[in-house]
Amino acid sequence: MGIVTSLAAKFAFFPPNPPSYKVVKDEAMGLLKLETFPHRENVDVLKIPTKRGTKIVAVYIRHPMAKSTMIYSHGNATDIGHVYQLFIELSIHLRVNLLGYDYSGYGQSSGKPTERNTYADIEAAYKYLEENYGTKQEEIILYGQSIGSGPSLDLATRLPQLRAVVLHSPFLSGLRVMYPMKRTYFFDVYKNIDKIPLVMCPVLVIHGTADEVVDCSHGKKLWELCQEKYEPLWLERGNHCDLEHYPEYLKHLRNFITTIENPAF
């Protein structure tokens, strides 16, 4: 059991070292900035405290026509600096506000990465949106990429009025990535297979059929277990970290958001 638990922990967390960005304070404006990126008027750089005593770095991107706000939980072995431009492009093309954040121990966020910390991280991001931007639960889309599917689904089970969830290359659970397990053990991590049936809002699953990290069967099983299924996107020959480059990716996401923002859905 000790070996299995160790493997689960090793699977879960690979924060980039060194981080790909630095947070600096513009003394003249009194604002935080990402040092290596040009300042944008519609982007706020934030440090958000969590209930577990860490401070996570986040970026909040405003879109003037947004009806929804996306909380983006990124994949493993990356941080905000690597996906900042993607955040900008998603906000523009999907016409959403977007809050992307680094988990504890990733990028310039303090603390250490643990499963429980990531749950506190996304909860802090959600509460910050509520308290500081007036975002309502029913306006929020949770987007979880790979390891980000874990905190996204955990929070989704606790938000009954959530607008939607997007799962991008998700997995059934940490141990199931390495072993074809038929049941869930207490020492497993990110038990998505047990949480997805508890999510009541529309769920979009996106997965590459040639994923060499998390087999596409994980995404297909999670989709089967959804209560409120939306047409999934299985990208032929898509791998684990390249799905954003397929033209179908953005088109399908845009159609999904248009659909869920329609009151007749």
N, C-alpha and C positions, 0 to 999 in steps of 0.2 A: 504494500500500500504506500509506503514511503517513496518508492521509486516512481509510482504512478502520480502521486501528488507533486513530486518534484518536476516531472515531465509536464504536468498541467501548468505549473507556474512558469516554466521555461517557455512554453508555447505562448503564454499570454502577453508578455511584455518585452518589447525591444525598443526602448526610447532612443532616438538618434543621439549619438555622442560624438562630437559636440552638437548642441542645438544649432539649427540653421538660421537663427535670427537672434536679435537682441532687442529688448524693450528699453527705450530711452525716454526721458521726460523733456519736453520742449518747455524750457523755463519761461520763455516769453509768452507762450499761449497757455501754459499750465496743463498741457495735455500729454498723454502717453503716445508714443509712436513706435512703429517697428523700424529699426534703424536702417535696414537695407531696402526699404520700400518707400516710394514717394507718398507724401501725405495726400489723402483724399478727404474732401469735406464731408462725404457721406459715410465715412468709416470711423468708428470709435474703437480705440484699443483699451482694453479693460483688464483689471486685476480683480478677480471675484473671490471673496472668502467662502470656504465651504464649512460645513458643520463638523468636519473632521480635522479642522485646524490648518488646512493648506490654503494657498492662494493660487488660483488657476488663471492663466492668461487667456483672453478671448478677444475676438474681433467681432464687432457688430456692424453689419453693412445695411444701410437703408436704401430702399427703392421707393421712388415717389408714387408708384402705382400699386404697391404691394397690398394684397388682401390676406396674405399668409406670411408667417415667420417660420423659417426653417432653423432647427437646431442641428448642426452637423457634427456628428461624432466620427472622427477620421479613423483610418486604419492604423495598423501597427507599423513600427519602424519609420514613422513620419511625424512631423509636427506642423504647426501653423505656417511656418516659413515655406515649407514644401507645397502646401495646398492653398496658400493665400490667393494666388491668381485664379485657381479653380473656384474659390468662394466668390470672387468678384464676378467671374463669368456666369456662374449659376444664378447669382442675384439678378444680373442684367437679363439673361435669356429667359429665366423662369418668372421674372417680375415678383420676386419675394424679398422680404428682409431676411437676412441670414446671420445667425450667430454661430461661429465656429470657435472651438475651444481646445486647449491642450489639457490632457489628463494630468493629474498630479504626477510629478516626476518626469514629464515630457516637456520639451522646449524650455521655456523660462518659468513654468509652473513649479511651485515648491512641493516638497514632500516626496513620497515614493509611490510608484505605481502598484496598486493592489486592486483586486476586484471590488472590494467595498469602497475604496477611494473613488473608483470611476463612477460608482452609483451616486456617491455624494457630489462628485464633480458635475454630472449632468443635472442633478437636482438643483445645485447652486446656480447653474446657468439658466435653468427654467425660472427659478424664483427671481433672479436678477431681471429677466425680461418682464416679469409680472410687475415688480416693484418699481423699476426705473424707466421702463418704456410703455407701461400700461398694456402689455400684450395679454390677450385673453387665451385661456386654455384652448378654446375651440378654433383659434387662429393658428395653432402651432402644428407644424409637420416635423416629426422626428426622423432624421436621416442617419442611419447607422451603416458605416462601411466596415466590413470584416469584423475586427474586434469591437468596433463601435456598435455593432448590432446588439452586443450584450447590455451596455448601459441604456441604449435606446429602448429595447424591449422591457427592461426592468422598469423604467420610468413610465412607459406606455401602459403597463398593467395598473398603474396608480393614477392615471389621468382618464377618467371615463368619458370626458367631453373632447378629447383630442381630435384634431381634424384628420390626421393621417400619419402613417408610418411608411418609410422607404427603407428596405433592407437590401444593401448592396454587397454581394458576395458574402452572405451571412453563413454562420455555422450552427449546427444543432446544439453543440456544447463543446467545451474545450477538449475533453478527452475523446469525444467522438471524431474529432479531426484525425486522431492518431489510431483509434481502435474502433471497430464496428460494434459498439456496445448496444445491447438490447434494453438496458435499463439505466436509470440515472442513479449514480452513487453520490453520497453526501459530500465527498471530497472533490467532485467535479467542479469546474468553473464555468460561469456564464451558461446556465441551463436554459438556453433559448427554446429548446424543444418543449419544455414544461410551461413556459411563459406565453408563447405565441397564442395558444387557445384562449387566453384571458384578455387578449387585446380586442376591443370592440369596434375600433375605427377601421376604415379602408386601409389595406396593406398592399404595397407594391413590392415585389421581389425582382431583383435584377441579378443575374448570375451568368458567368461565362461558361460555355460548355467544355472548354479546355482548361479550366482552372486547375492548376497543379498544386495549389496550397490547400484550398477547401473545395472538395469535389462538388460538382453541380448538384449532385443528389441531395446535398444539405439544403440548398435553396429550394429545390422542388418539394422536399418533405415539409419544410416550414410553410410553403405556399399551400400545400394540401391541408395543413392544420389551421390555417387562417379562418376566422369567423366571417370576415368581410373581405373576400378576395377581389383583387383587381387583376386585370389581365397581366400576367408576368412577362418579363423580357428575358429570354434565354438567348444570349449573344453567341452565335456560332463562332467557334475558334477563339472566343474571348478568354483571356487568362485572368489572373487574380488582380492585377494592378493596371490594366489597360482599358477598362471598359468605357472610360470617359472619352476615348478617342474614336469610338464608333458613332457614326451619325445617328443611328437608331436610338442611342442612349438619350441624347438631349431631346429628341423628338418625342420619345415615349414618356419621359419625365414631364415635358410640357403638356402633353395630352392628359396625363394623370392629374396634374395640378389644376388644369382647366376643368376637369370633370368634378373633382372634389370641392372646388369653389362654386360649383353650380348647386344652388339649393335643392334642385330636383334629384340630386344623386341619391 
